[in-house]
Amino acid sequence: MNVGMLWFDGDGDSRLDDRVKRAAEYYRSKYGRRPNACFIHPTMVPDELSGSFDGVAIHSSDAVLPDHFWLGIEETPAG
């Protein structure tokens, strides 16, 4: 993913899946497409993470600050 939307959600009391869903819904309403990838800081990844929430794959990256979500469309390579 080269282009995406950076979303801040400082509500640390909410569950991660709820925070990702809020960000994904805003992305969809703004850009007219549903994101399929979300990058978060490694410290935000819970032990029980299944890998995706509601069709949005969760990836960890040190390049994303805590409480920030980088959402976008991750194209699958052809072939």
N, CA, C and O of each residue as an XYZ file, in Angstrom:
316
protein
N       0.855     -1.171      0.000
C       0.000      0.000      0.000
C       0.899      1.231      0.000
O       1.711      1.417      0.906
N       0.749      2.054     -1.006
C       1.571      3.258     -1.114
C       0.828      4.514     -0.686
O       1.447      5.467     -0.212
N      -0.484      4.527     -0.847
C      -1.298      5.695     -0.526
C      -2.384      5.263      0.447
O      -2.960      4.184      0.304
N      -2.657      6.091      1.420
C      -3.703      5.765      2.369
C      -4.110      6.973      3.180
O      -3.612      8.078      2.966
N      -5.012      6.758      4.105
C      -5.509      7.806      4.986
C      -4.994      7.535      6.396
O      -5.121      6.422      6.904
N      -4.418      8.544      7.018
C      -3.956      8.414      8.396
C      -5.059      8.904      9.318
O      -5.564     10.015      9.162
N      -5.427      8.071     10.275
C      -6.533      8.345     11.191
C      -6.013      8.268     12.615
O      -5.316      7.319     12.974
N      -6.350      9.268     13.432
C      -5.983      9.245     14.849
C      -7.217      8.917     15.665
O      -8.278      9.505     15.456
N      -7.086      7.983     16.592
C      -8.167      7.635     17.514
C      -7.535      7.450     18.886
O      -6.945      6.408     19.169
N      -7.658      8.452     19.725
C      -7.057      8.423     21.045
C      -7.896      7.738     22.102
O      -7.569      7.803     23.286
N      -8.978      7.080     21.696
C      -9.865      6.403     22.637
C      -9.286      5.033     22.979
O      -9.749      4.009     22.477
N      -8.280      5.028     23.831
C      -7.623      3.786     24.214
C      -8.483      2.847     25.035
O      -8.106      1.693     25.238
N      -9.642      3.318     25.518
C     -10.536      2.466     26.289
C     -11.395      1.575     25.397
O     -11.933      0.568     25.858
N     -11.526      1.942     24.115
C     -12.318      1.140     23.176
C     -11.494     -0.030     22.671
O     -10.264      0.006     22.676
N     -12.190     -1.058     22.239
C     -11.522     -2.226     21.667
C     -10.939     -1.862     20.308
O     -11.454     -0.990     19.608
N      -9.857     -2.543     19.947
C      -9.187     -2.263     18.683
C     -10.120     -2.466     17.499
O     -10.106     -1.661     16.567
N     -10.927     -3.514     17.509
C     -11.811     -3.751     16.368
C     -12.815     -2.620     16.191
O     -13.147     -2.271     15.058
N     -13.305     -2.040     17.281
C     -14.224     -0.906     17.183
C     -13.528      0.321     16.609
O     -14.113      1.060     15.817
N     -12.297      0.532     17.004
C     -11.529      1.679     16.503
C     -11.239      1.527     15.004
O     -11.335      2.495     14.250
N     -10.888      0.322     14.581
C     -10.629      0.069     13.162
C     -11.919      0.238     12.363
O     -11.899      0.811     11.273
N     -13.026     -0.247     12.885
C     -14.315     -0.112     12.186
C     -14.709      1.346     12.023
O     -15.214      1.729     10.968
N     -14.489      2.171     13.043
C     -14.796      3.615     12.936
C     -13.949      4.259     11.843
O     -14.454      5.022     11.020
N     -12.671      3.945     11.847
C     -11.772      4.514     10.838
C     -12.156      4.034      9.444
O     -12.159      4.822      8.498
N     -12.479      2.755      9.306
C     -12.852      2.201      8.000
C     -14.151      2.812      7.490
O     -14.290      3.064      6.293
N     -15.089      3.048      8.378
C     -16.351      3.665      7.971
C     -16.123      5.094      7.492
O     -16.723      5.515      6.502
N     -15.277      5.833      8.170
C     -14.968      7.194      7.732
C     -14.268      7.160      6.369
O     -14.582      7.961      5.489
N     -13.328      6.239      6.200
C     -12.635      6.094      4.921
C     -13.644      5.835      3.805
O     -13.589      6.460      2.746
N     -14.568      4.904      4.055
C     -15.576      4.564      3.049
C     -16.446      5.761      2.703
O     -16.734      6.001      1.531
N     -16.869      6.515      3.714
C     -17.733      7.666      3.450
C     -16.977      8.779      2.716
O     -17.572      9.518      1.931
N     -15.687      8.899      2.966
C     -14.894      9.957      2.334
C     -14.468      9.609      0.911
O     -14.531     10.456      0.019
N     -14.034      8.365      0.696
C     -13.460      7.974     -0.584
C     -14.356      7.078     -1.437
O     -14.029      6.810     -2.593
N     -15.468      6.615     -0.896
C     -16.395      5.805     -1.674
C     -15.978      4.360     -1.881
O     -16.640      3.619     -2.606
N     -14.903      3.962     -1.259
C     -14.430      2.579     -1.312
C     -14.122      2.106      0.098
O     -13.766      2.889      0.978
N     -14.267      0.835      0.280
C     -13.972      0.261      1.589
C     -12.493     -0.117      1.641
O     -12.003     -0.782      0.728
N     -11.770      0.292      2.689
C     -10.368     -0.110      2.793
C     -10.261     -1.601      3.081
O     -11.169     -2.196      3.662
N      -9.164     -2.190      2.679
C      -8.968     -3.608      2.989
C      -7.681     -3.848      3.777
O      -7.319     -4.989      4.064
N      -6.987     -2.741      4.127
C      -5.747     -2.871      4.900
C      -5.637     -1.734      5.909
O      -6.044     -0.602      5.646
N      -5.084     -2.062      7.058
C      -4.874     -1.072      8.111
C      -3.555     -1.396      8.803
O      -3.334     -2.519      9.257
N      -2.689     -0.394      8.875
C      -1.402     -0.543      9.563
C      -1.482      0.177     10.903
O      -1.943      1.315     10.985
N      -1.026     -0.505     11.954
C      -1.034      0.058     13.308
C       0.340     -0.180     13.940
O       1.124     -1.000     13.464
N       0.611      0.550     15.013
C       1.874      0.384     15.740
C       1.884     -0.989     16.423
O       0.843     -1.435     16.904
N       3.020     -1.660     16.475
C       3.102     -2.997     17.083
C       2.607     -3.073     18.529
O       2.113     -4.119     18.950
N       2.729     -1.993     19.292
C       2.271     -2.032     20.680
C       0.758     -2.089     20.789
O       0.228     -2.376     21.863
N       0.054     -1.820     19.697
C      -1.410     -1.843     19.707
C      -1.986     -3.207     19.337
O      -3.193     -3.422     19.447
N      -1.130     -4.124     18.900
C      -1.597     -5.427     18.439
C      -1.865     -6.325     19.646
O      -0.937     -6.666     20.380
N      -3.126     -6.712     19.858
C      -3.418     -7.612     20.981
C      -2.977     -9.043     20.664
O      -2.842     -9.418     19.500
N      -2.759     -9.821     21.700
C      -2.320    -11.207     21.527
C      -3.325    -12.036     20.744
O      -2.946    -12.943     20.004
N      -4.611    -11.724     20.908
C      -5.660    -12.533     20.285
C      -6.058    -12.039     18.894
O      -7.103    -12.431     18.375
N      -5.243    -11.193     18.295
C      -5.571    -10.642     16.981
C      -5.699    -11.756     15.949
O      -4.815    -12.601     15.816
N      -6.815    -11.743     15.220
C      -7.071    -12.778     14.220
C      -6.480    -12.445     12.859
O      -6.451    -13.305     11.978
N      -6.010    -11.221     12.667
C      -5.432    -10.848     11.386
C      -6.289     -9.886     10.598
O      -5.771     -9.165      9.745
N      -7.599     -9.851     10.858
C      -8.457     -8.901     10.162
C      -9.727     -8.648     10.972
O     -10.157     -9.468     11.784
N     -10.299     -7.490     10.716
C     -11.583     -7.128     11.311
C     -12.511     -6.706     10.179
O     -12.238     -5.732      9.478
N     -13.593     -7.431     10.005
C     -14.627     -7.033      9.047
C     -14.050     -6.768      7.656
O     -14.425     -5.795      7.001
N     -13.146     -7.627      7.211
C     -12.575     -7.505      5.879
C     -11.385     -6.566      5.764
O     -10.865     -6.362      4.667
N     -10.945     -5.993      6.875
C      -9.788     -5.095      6.871
C      -8.622     -5.837      7.522
O      -8.641     -6.117      8.721
N      -7.605     -6.151      6.714
C      -6.427     -6.863      7.222
C      -5.603     -5.926      8.095
O      -5.357     -4.778      7.723
N      -5.181     -6.412      9.247
C      -4.401     -5.619     10.188
C      -2.926     -6.010     10.073
O      -2.563     -7.185     10.145
N      -2.090     -4.986      9.891
C      -0.644     -5.195      9.813
C       0.004     -4.275     10.853
O      -0.517     -3.199     11.148
N       1.129     -4.699     11.399
C       1.840     -3.825     12.332
C       3.044     -3.206     11.636
O       3.681     -3.823     10.783
N       3.338     -1.971     12.025
C       4.461     -1.253     11.441
C       4.990     -0.230     12.431
O       4.224      0.512     13.046
N       6.307     -0.198     12.579
C       6.934      0.808     13.438
C       6.803      2.212     12.850
O       7.013      3.198     13.556
N       6.462      2.311     11.578
C       6.338      3.608     10.914
C       5.055      4.341     11.316
O       4.916      5.534     11.047
N       4.126      3.642     11.951
C       2.858      4.241     12.374
C       2.926      4.494     13.875
O       3.286      3.603     14.644
N       2.584      5.694     14.285
C       2.598      6.049     15.706
C       1.471      5.360     16.465
O       0.449      5.024     15.867
N       1.635      5.142     17.772
C       0.548      4.586     18.570
C      -0.711      5.448     18.445
O      -0.631      6.671     18.331
N      -1.863      4.794     18.467
C      -3.185      5.411     18.342
C      -3.448      6.004     16.965
O      -4.405      6.759     16.794
N      -2.624      5.678     15.989
C      -2.842      6.092     14.602
C      -3.128      4.848     13.765
O      -2.635      3.757     14.053
N      -3.925      5.036     12.736
C      -4.323      3.955     11.845
C      -4.093      4.437     10.413
O      -4.604      5.485     10.016
N      -3.332      3.677      9.648
C      -3.091      4.021      8.248
C      -3.901      3.026      7.423
O      -3.563      1.846      7.337
N      -4.987      3.533      6.815
C      -5.910      2.685      6.067
C      -5.815      2.942      4.588
O      -5.485      4.050      4.164
N      -6.099      1.930      3.798
C      -6.115      2.085      2.359
C      -6.459      0.799      1.660
O      -6.904     -0.175      2.267
N      -6.237      0.827      0.352
C      -6.513     -0.336     -0.496
C      -5.187     -1.021     -0.812
O      -4.297     -0.432     -1.425
N      -5.078     -2.242     -0.393
C      -3.888     -3.038     -0.675
C      -4.197     -3.892     -1.898
O      -4.984     -4.836     -1.832
N      -3.568     -3.544     -3.008
C      -3.797     -4.282     -4.258
C      -3.079     -5.613     -4.184
O      -1.954     -5.695     -3.690
N      -3.724     -6.643     -4.672
C      -3.088     -7.954     -4.719
C      -2.318     -8.075     -6.023
O      -2.826     -7.684     -7.074
N      -1.118     -8.602     -5.978
C      -0.341     -8.720     -7.201
C      -0.990     -9.649     -8.207
O      -1.548    -10.680     -7.832
N      -0.922     -9.301     -9.459
C      -1.485    -10.153    -10.516
C      -0.655    -11.423    -10.656
O       0.565    -11.417    -10.493
N      -1.361    -12.517    -10.964
C      -0.653    -13.765    -11.201
C      -0.512    -14.514     -9.955
O       0.062    -15.603     -9.951
